[in-house]
Amino acid sequence: MERMIEIMNGTNKKCPNSKENLLTIGEEFGKNADAVHKILTNLEVFSSEDRKHVIDIFKDLLAVDADPNPLAKGMSEGAENTIKVIFDKFELTGMSTSFGNVLKMMSNRHELVGSFLNVKLFQILTNFVMNAMFDISSEAISVFEEILFSDNVKVKEVVSEFLNDNHQEMMEIFMNLFDEEKYLAKREGMKILHELLLDKDYNKKFTENWLQEKEYLKFTMTSLTDDSTPIQMEAFHLMLVFLKASPEKRGQKVNETLKKNKDQLMSFFEEFLKDKPDEQEKAINLLKEL
């Protein structure tokens, strides 16, 4: 462990942390994927300090710019099993952050992200978000975001393809997050959904599904009157997605509902956005175009 820490820190004279050396180390670990699996799925046996060192080592090796990354390539065959075991242990006392960090570093590799992309996994993750323990719930939200949003273009393309192919099932998962009694889950879930909908060039079918369903509009309108101002603001952002879309892209019942509630929405925006005149004007102008 000490030698590996020195290498990663660049303080080992015999083995500097050059890209070439890190790739060689990653390749050696990749050849021993079973051992890597055992380490990453049994983090609870390490001290908190050693646990952090282990995660940092693998994080740095997975971050080495190579395509394919040798460690990620070696881990890919057994990635689904690694993820399953980690999910089974995610709610262990004091372990959600450590296991969450492992999931996040894995999901940011295009060689591994496909193992995260199944509806059942997101359903399990949603249950973690609903956990009464804040550390578990907040870490699950963080993992949720890390899987869905990546600066890695290859990862983003794979994730978007999954969202578009499973748009109905994934939207149901989001609606489950919007539990009225779970403030954090609802607020963060709405925020994540809004960001996905804004990226309509990638998430085209996913966004089209949102715009077509009256059920989603009704949820948004109901959330505008939530007791929580942050929830109301997230609902406002979701409402703008509907209002900015052309009538042709919105479903017929969505258009009818918007027109029917036009005056009510206008009155609401006038009051809700009274301290934000620029946003108020934009929202009201969009309503006038209905």
DRENDO-1510 file (C-alpha; in Angstrom, 1 decimal, always signed):
<recs>
REC; n; res; u; v; w
REC; 1; MET; +0.0; +0.0; +0.0 .
REC; 2; GLU; +2.8; +2.5; +1.0 .
REC; 3; ARG; +4.7; +1.9; -2.3 .
REC; 4; MET; +1.5; +2.4; -4.4 .
REC; 5; ILE; +0.8; +5.7; -2.5 .
REC; 6; GLU; +4.3; +6.9; -3.2 .
REC; 7; ILE; +4.0; +6.0; -6.9 .
REC; 8; MET; +0.7; +7.8; -7.2 .
REC; 9; ASN; +2.0; +10.8; -5.3 .
REC; 10; GLY; +5.2; +10.9; -7.5 .
REC; 11; THR; +7.5; +10.5; -4.5 .
REC; 12; ASN; +8.8; +7.0; -5.4 .
REC; 13; LYS; +12.3; +7.5; -7.0 .
REC; 14; LYS; +12.3; +4.0; -8.6 .
REC; 15; CYS; +8.9; +4.4; -10.3 .
REC; 16; PRO; +7.8; +7.9; -11.1 .
REC; 17; ASN; +4.1; +8.5; -11.8 .
REC; 18; SER; +4.5; +9.0; -15.5 .
REC; 19; LYS; +1.6; +8.2; -17.8 .
REC; 20; GLU; +3.6; +5.2; -19.1 .
REC; 21; ASN; +4.1; +3.8; -15.7 .
REC; 22; LEU; +0.5; +4.4; -14.6 .
REC; 23; LEU; -0.7; +2.6; -17.8 .
REC; 24; THR; +1.6; -0.3; -17.0 .
REC; 25; ILE; +0.3; -0.5; -13.4 .
REC; 26; GLY; -3.3; -0.2; -14.7 .
REC; 27; GLU; -2.7; -3.0; -17.1 .
REC; 28; GLU; -1.3; -5.3; -14.4 .
REC; 29; PHE; -4.3; -4.6; -12.2 .
REC; 30; GLY; -6.6; -5.2; -15.2 .
REC; 31; LYS; -5.0; -8.6; -15.6 .
REC; 32; ASN; -6.1; -9.4; -12.1 .
REC; 33; ALA; -9.7; -8.2; -12.3 .
REC; 34; ASP; -10.8; -10.7; -9.7 .
REC; 35; ALA; -8.5; -9.2; -7.2 .
REC; 36; VAL; -9.6; -5.7; -8.1 .
REC; 37; HIS; -13.2; -6.8; -7.6 .
REC; 38; LYS; -12.5; -8.2; -4.2 .
REC; 39; ILE; -10.7; -5.0; -3.1 .
REC; 40; LEU; -13.4; -2.7; -4.3 .
REC; 41; THR; -16.3; -4.7; -3.0 .
REC; 42; ASN; -14.8; -5.2; +0.5 .
REC; 43; LEU; -13.8; -1.7; +1.4 .
REC; 44; GLU; -15.5; -2.0; +4.7 .
REC; 45; VAL; -12.6; -4.2; +6.0 .
REC; 46; PHE; -10.1; -1.4; +5.5 .
REC; 47; SER; -9.5; +1.5; +8.0 .
REC; 48; SER; -11.0; +4.8; +6.9 .
REC; 49; GLU; -7.6; +6.1; +5.9 .
REC; 50; ASP; -6.6; +3.0; +3.9 .
REC; 51; ARG; -10.0; +3.0; +2.3 .
REC; 52; LYS; -9.4; +6.5; +1.0 .
REC; 53; HIS; -6.0; +5.6; -0.3 .
REC; 54; VAL; -7.4; +2.5; -2.1 .
REC; 55; ILE; -10.2; +4.6; -3.8 .
REC; 56; ASP; -7.7; +7.3; -4.8 .
REC; 57; ILE; -5.3; +4.8; -6.3 .
REC; 58; PHE; -8.0; +3.2; -8.5 .
REC; 59; LYS; -9.5; +6.6; -9.3 .
REC; 60; ASP; -6.1; +7.9; -10.6 .
REC; 61; LEU; -5.5; +4.7; -12.7 .
REC; 62; LEU; -9.0; +4.9; -14.2 .
REC; 63; ALA; -8.4; +8.6; -15.0 .
REC; 64; VAL; -5.3; +8.0; -17.1 .
REC; 65; ASP; -6.0; +9.2; -20.7 .
REC; 66; ALA; -5.9; +6.1; -22.8 .
REC; 67; ASP; -8.5; +4.5; -25.1 .
REC; 68; PRO; -9.1; +1.9; -23.9 .
REC; 69; ASN; -8.0; +2.5; -20.4 .
REC; 70; PRO; -6.2; -0.8; -19.5 .
REC; 71; LEU; -7.7; -1.0; -16.0 .
REC; 72; ALA; -11.2; -0.2; -17.2 .
REC; 73; LYS; -10.8; -2.8; -20.0 .
REC; 74; GLY; -9.7; -5.4; -17.5 .
REC; 75; MET; -12.6; -4.6; -15.2 .
REC; 76; SER; -15.3; -4.5; -17.9 .
REC; 77; GLU; -16.1; -8.2; -18.1 .
REC; 78; GLY; -17.0; -8.4; -14.4 .
REC; 79; ALA; -18.3; -4.9; -14.0 .
REC; 80; GLU; -21.9; -5.9; -13.6 .
REC; 81; ASN; -21.1; -8.2; -10.7 .
REC; 82; THR; -18.9; -5.6; -9.0 .
REC; 83; ILE; -21.7; -3.0; -9.2 .
REC; 84; LYS; -24.3; -5.6; -7.9 .
REC; 85; VAL; -22.2; -6.4; -4.8 .
REC; 86; ILE; -21.5; -2.7; -4.1 .
REC; 87; PHE; -25.2; -2.0; -4.4 .
REC; 88; ASP; -25.9; -4.8; -2.0 .
REC; 89; LYS; -23.5; -3.1; +0.5 .
REC; 90; PHE; -24.4; +0.5; -0.3 .
REC; 91; GLU; -26.5; +1.0; +2.8 .
REC; 92; LEU; -23.9; -0.4; +5.3 .
REC; 93; THR; -23.4; +2.1; +8.1 .
REC; 94; GLY; -20.8; +4.6; +7.2 .
REC; 95; MET; -20.0; +3.1; +3.8 .
REC; 96; SER; -22.3; +4.9; +1.3 .
REC; 97; THR; -19.7; +7.6; +0.5 .
REC; 98; SER; -16.9; +5.1; -0.1 .
REC; 99; PHE; -19.0; +2.8; -2.3 .
REC; 100; GLY; -20.5; +5.8; -4.0 .
REC; 101; ASN; -17.1; +7.0; -5.0 .
REC; 102; VAL; -16.2; +3.7; -6.5 .
REC; 103; LEU; -19.5; +3.7; -8.5 .
REC; 104; LYS; -18.8; +7.2; -9.7 .
REC; 105; MET; -15.3; +6.6; -10.8 .
REC; 106; MET; -16.4; +3.5; -12.7 .
REC; 107; SER; -19.3; +5.2; -14.4 .
REC; 108; ASN; -17.1; +7.8; -15.9 .
REC; 109; ARG; -15.4; +5.3; -18.2 .
REC; 110; HIS; -17.0; +4.4; -21.5 .
REC; 111; GLU; -15.6; +0.9; -21.1 .
REC; 112; LEU; -17.7; +0.5; -17.9 .
REC; 113; VAL; -20.7; +2.8; -18.0 .
REC; 114; GLY; -22.8; +0.3; -20.0 .
REC; 115; SER; -22.9; -2.0; -17.0 .
REC; 116; PHE; -24.8; +0.8; -15.1 .
REC; 117; LEU; -27.4; +1.3; -17.8 .
REC; 118; ASN; -30.4; -0.9; -17.0 .
REC; 119; VAL; -33.7; +0.2; -15.6 .
REC; 120; LYS; -33.6; -2.2; -12.6 .
REC; 121; LEU; -30.4; -0.6; -11.4 .
REC; 122; PHE; -31.9; +2.9; -11.5 .
REC; 123; GLN; -34.9; +1.5; -9.6 .
REC; 124; ILE; -32.6; +0.3; -6.8 .
REC; 125; LEU; -30.7; +3.6; -6.8 .
REC; 126; THR; -34.1; +5.4; -6.4 .
REC; 127; ASN; -34.8; +3.3; -3.3 .
REC; 128; PHE; -31.4; +4.5; -1.9 .
REC; 129; VAL; -32.4; +8.1; -2.7 .
REC; 130; MET; -35.5; +7.5; -0.6 .
REC; 131; ASN; -33.5; +6.2; +2.4 .
REC; 132; ALA; -34.3; +8.2; +5.6 .
REC; 133; MET; -30.5; +8.5; +6.3 .
REC; 134; PHE; -29.2; +11.7; +4.8 .
REC; 135; ASP; -25.7; +10.4; +4.0 .
REC; 136; ILE; -27.2; +7.5; +2.0 .
REC; 137; SER; -29.8; +9.5; +0.2 .
REC; 138; SER; -27.5; +12.4; -0.7 .
REC; 139; GLU; -24.7; +10.0; -1.9 .
REC; 140; ALA; -27.3; +8.0; -4.0 .
REC; 141; ILE; -28.3; +11.3; -5.7 .
REC; 142; SER; -24.7; +12.1; -6.4 .
REC; 143; VAL; -24.2; +8.6; -8.0 .
REC; 144; PHE; -27.4; +9.2; -10.0 .
REC; 145; GLU; -26.0; +12.5; -11.4 .
REC; 146; GLU; -22.6; +11.1; -12.1 .
REC; 147; ILE; -24.0; +8.3; -14.2 .
REC; 148; LEU; -26.3; +10.6; -16.2 .
REC; 149; PHE; -23.9; +13.5; -16.7 .
REC; 150; SER; -20.4; +13.2; -17.9 .
REC; 151; ASP; -17.9; +15.4; -19.7 .
REC; 152; ASN; -16.6; +12.3; -21.5 .
REC; 153; VAL; -18.3; +12.4; -24.9 .
REC; 154; LYS; -18.2; +8.7; -25.4 .
REC; 155; VAL; -19.9; +8.1; -22.0 .
REC; 156; LYS; -22.5; +10.8; -22.8 .
REC; 157; GLU; -23.4; +9.2; -26.1 .
REC; 158; VAL; -23.9; +5.8; -24.5 .
REC; 159; VAL; -26.0; +7.3; -21.7 .
REC; 160; SER; -28.2; +9.3; -24.1 .
REC; 161; GLU; -28.8; +6.3; -26.2 .
REC; 162; PHE; -30.0; +4.4; -23.1 .
REC; 163; LEU; -32.3; +7.3; -22.1 .
REC; 164; ASN; -33.8; +7.6; -25.5 .
REC; 165; ASP; -34.4; +3.8; -25.8 .
REC; 166; ASN; -35.9; +3.6; -22.3 .
REC; 167; HIS; -37.6; +7.0; -22.1 .
REC; 168; GLN; -40.9; +5.8; -20.7 .
REC; 169; GLU; -39.3; +3.6; -18.0 .
REC; 170; MET; -36.8; +6.2; -17.0 .
REC; 171; MET; -39.5; +8.9; -16.8 .
REC; 172; GLU; -41.5; +6.6; -14.4 .
REC; 173; ILE; -38.4; +6.4; -12.3 .
REC; 174; PHE; -38.2; +10.1; -12.1 .
REC; 175; MET; -41.9; +10.3; -11.2 .
REC; 176; ASN; -41.2; +7.9; -8.3 .
REC; 177; LEU; -38.5; +10.3; -7.1 .
REC; 178; PHE; -41.0; +13.0; -6.8 .
REC; 179; ASP; -42.5; +11.7; -3.6 .
REC; 180; GLU; -44.2; +14.5; -1.7 .
REC; 181; GLU; -42.9; +13.4; +1.6 .
REC; 182; LYS; -39.2; +13.2; +0.4 .
REC; 183; TYR; -38.2; +16.8; -0.1 .
REC; 184; LEU; -34.5; +16.2; -1.0 .
REC; 185; ALA; -35.5; +13.4; -3.5 .
REC; 186; LYS; -38.1; +15.6; -5.2 .
REC; 187; ARG; -36.0; +18.8; -5.4 .
REC; 188; GLU; -32.9; +17.0; -6.7 .
REC; 189; GLY; -34.8; +14.7; -9.0 .
REC; 190; MET; -36.6; +17.7; -10.6 .
REC; 191; LYS; -33.2; +19.4; -11.0 .
REC; 192; ILE; -31.7; +16.3; -12.7 .
REC; 193; LEU; -34.7; +15.9; -15.0 .
REC; 194; HIS; -34.6; +19.5; -16.0 .
REC; 195; GLU; -30.9; +19.3; -17.0 .
REC; 196; LEU; -31.6; +16.2; -19.0 .
REC; 197; LEU; -34.5; +17.9; -20.8 .
REC; 198; LEU; -32.3; +20.9; -21.7 .
REC; 199; ASP; -29.9; +18.6; -23.5 .
REC; 200; LYS; -32.5; +17.9; -26.2 .
REC; 201; ASP; -29.9; +17.4; -28.9 .
REC; 202; TYR; -28.7; +14.3; -27.2 .
REC; 203; ASN; -31.8; +13.3; -25.3 .
REC; 204; LYS; -34.3; +13.8; -28.1 .
REC; 205; LYS; -36.8; +11.0; -27.6 .
REC; 206; PHE; -36.6; +11.4; -23.8 .
REC; 207; THR; -37.5; +15.1; -24.2 .
REC; 208; GLU; -40.2; +14.3; -26.7 .
REC; 209; ASN; -41.8; +11.9; -24.3 .
REC; 210; TRP; -41.9; +14.6; -21.6 .
REC; 211; LEU; -43.6; +17.1; -24.0 .
REC; 212; GLN; -46.2; +14.7; -25.1 .
REC; 213; GLU; -47.6; +13.6; -21.8 .
REC; 214; LYS; -50.4; +15.6; -20.0 .
REC; 215; GLU; -49.5; +13.7; -16.8 .
REC; 216; TYR; -46.1; +15.4; -16.6 .
REC; 217; LEU; -47.6; +18.8; -17.2 .
REC; 218; LYS; -50.1; +18.2; -14.4 .
REC; 219; PHE; -47.3; +17.2; -12.1 .
REC; 220; THR; -45.4; +20.4; -13.0 .
REC; 221; MET; -48.4; +22.6; -12.5 .
REC; 222; THR; -49.2; +21.0; -9.1 .
REC; 223; SER; -45.6; +21.5; -8.0 .
REC; 224; LEU; -45.8; +25.2; -8.8 .
REC; 225; THR; -48.0; +25.5; -5.7 .
REC; 226; ASP; -45.7; +23.4; -3.4 .
REC; 227; ASP; -45.1; +24.7; +0.1 .
REC; 228; SER; -41.4; +24.8; -0.7 .
REC; 229; THR; -40.1; +27.7; -2.7 .
REC; 230; PRO; -37.1; +25.7; -4.1 .
REC; 231; ILE; -39.6; +23.1; -5.3 .
REC; 232; GLN; -41.7; +25.8; -6.9 .
REC; 233; MET; -38.6; +27.1; -8.7 .
REC; 234; GLU; -37.7; +23.7; -10.0 .
REC; 235; ALA; -41.3; +23.4; -11.2 .
REC; 236; PHE; -41.0; +26.7; -12.9 .
REC; 237; HIS; -37.9; +25.6; -14.8 .
REC; 238; LEU; -39.8; +22.4; -15.9 .
REC; 239; MET; -42.7; +24.5; -17.0 .
REC; 240; LEU; -40.5; +26.6; -19.2 .
REC; 241; VAL; -39.5; +23.4; -21.1 .
REC; 242; PHE; -43.2; +23.0; -22.0 .
REC; 243; LEU; -43.7; +26.7; -22.8 .
REC; 244; LYS; -40.5; +27.0; -25.0 .
REC; 245; ALA; -41.4; +24.0; -27.1 .
REC; 246; SER; -43.4; +24.5; -30.3 .
REC; 247; PRO; -47.1; +23.5; -30.3 .
REC; 248; GLU; -46.2; +20.8; -32.8 .
REC; 249; LYS; -43.8; +19.1; -30.4 .
REC; 250; ARG; -46.2; +19.2; -27.5 .
REC; 251; GLY; -48.9; +16.7; -27.2 .
REC; 252; GLN; -52.5; +17.7; -28.1 .
REC; 253; LYS; -53.7; +17.3; -24.5 .
REC; 254; VAL; -50.7; +19.2; -23.3 .
REC; 255; ASN; -51.6; +22.1; -25.6 .
REC; 256; GLU; -55.2; +22.1; -24.5 .
REC; 257; THR; -54.3; +22.0; -20.8 .
REC; 258; LEU; -51.9; +24.9; -21.2 .
REC; 259; LYS; -54.4; +27.0; -23.1 .
REC; 260; LYS; -57.1; +26.2; -20.5 .
REC; 261; ASN; -54.9; +27.3; -17.6 .
REC; 262; LYS; -53.2; +30.2; -19.4 .
REC; 263; ASP; -54.8; +33.0; -17.3 .
REC; 264; GLN; -54.2; +31.1; -14.0 .
REC; 265; LEU; -50.5; +30.5; -14.9 .
REC; 266; MET; -50.1; +34.2; -15.9 .
REC; 267; SER; -51.4; +35.3; -12.6 .
REC; 268; PHE; -49.1; +32.9; -10.8 .
REC; 269; PHE; -46.0; +34.1; -12.7 .
REC; 270; GLU; -46.9; +37.7; -12.0 .
REC; 271; GLU; -46.8; +37.0; -8.3 .
REC; 272; PHE; -44.2; +34.3; -8.1 .
REC; 273; LEU; -41.7; +36.2; -10.2 .
REC; 274; LYS; -42.4; +39.8; -9.0 .
REC; 275; ASP; -38.8; +40.1; -7.7 .
REC; 276; LYS; -37.4; +38.8; -11.0 .
REC; 277; PRO; -38.9; +41.1; -13.6 .
REC; 278; ASP; -36.8; +39.8; -16.5 .
REC; 279; GLU; -37.8; +36.2; -15.9 .
REC; 280; GLN; -41.4; +37.3; -15.3 .
REC; 281; GLU; -41.6; +39.1; -18.6 .
REC; 282; LYS; -40.1; +36.1; -20.6 .
REC; 283; ALA; -42.5; +33.7; -18.9 .
REC; 284; ILE; -45.6; +35.9; -19.5 .
REC; 285; ASN; -44.6; +36.4; -23.2 .
REC; 286; LEU; -44.4; +32.7; -23.7 .
REC; 287; LEU; -47.9; +32.3; -22.2 .
REC; 288; LYS; -49.2; +35.0; -24.5 .
REC; 289; GLU; -48.0; +32.9; -27.5 .
REC; 290; LEU; -50.2; +29.9; -26.5 .
</recs>
